[in-house]
Amino acid sequence: MKINILLCDDDKDFLQRISDAVAGQPVPPGASICITKSSNPAEITDRQLSQYHIMFLDIDMDERSGMDIARRVRELHLDTVIVFVTNYPEFSMEGYEVRAFRYLLKQELEQKLANYFRDALAELPRDDKVLRFSASAESFNIPYKDILYLESNQRVIYLYTVKPMQVPDRFYGKMEDLAAELEGDGFLRIQKSYLVNMAYIKKFNYDRVILLDGKELSVSQKRYSQMKVQYLSWKNKNWGNAR
């Protein structure tokens, strides 16, 4: 497996420094890394963005910031692992909007990079996991990462995806079985009828969740406190911070 990594920073000295540091990191057996360096990210096309598995982005660049790139990555529905690189820890809260995986302070490059890179690599195999289901006597697969949420209504499961998919939008099944399969991989059952991919939750309120596409789903208020703890625990583990 070739792991494509994009490094963006308008400070060419630091760009070389982080490139050398990333190049020296160990990778799993059978894998290799291909590093692309860019000090002028305004020139990066959408097609090029789609080729990268991991990005290290300087959040504070003049012409096209790391945040601008990250927003475009998510608009393209790419599941790239994004690590923001910055001199300023106060930027960290902005990353929740684009599901930033980690924040790396430049002054902590040598201390933190190895762990962050290892954790980023650990995220990549999750893309292989798929939900298997049958509809109209045919079998279908859909990657977990492409599922926005699932809704149950009288043993019919309605499938809502992040982008249009060539699969049926409903199938017969039990929400209990789906929850047992998916809750260990970033999904949360917010009430009896809804199983939501936490990666696409924008806001979690006491009575509803708001997804990144603006969709609002009601939450079981009886279990709100327990679910909020689960959600925050998952978010802290997967999105990280600058500490």
Buried (B, 14 or more C-beta within 10 A) or exposed (E): EEBBBBBBBBBEEBBBBBBEBBEEBEBEEEEEBEBBBBBEBEEBEEEEBEEBBBBBBBBBBEEBBBBBBBEBBBEEEBBBBBBBBBEEEEBBEBBBEBBBBBBBBBEBBEEBBEEBBEBBBEBBEBEEBBBEBEBEEEEBEBBBBBBBBBBBEEEEBEBBBBEEBEBBEEBEBEBEEBBEBBBEEBBBBBBEBBBBBBBBBBEBEEEBBBBBEEBEBEBBEEEBEEBBEBBEEBBEEBBBBBE
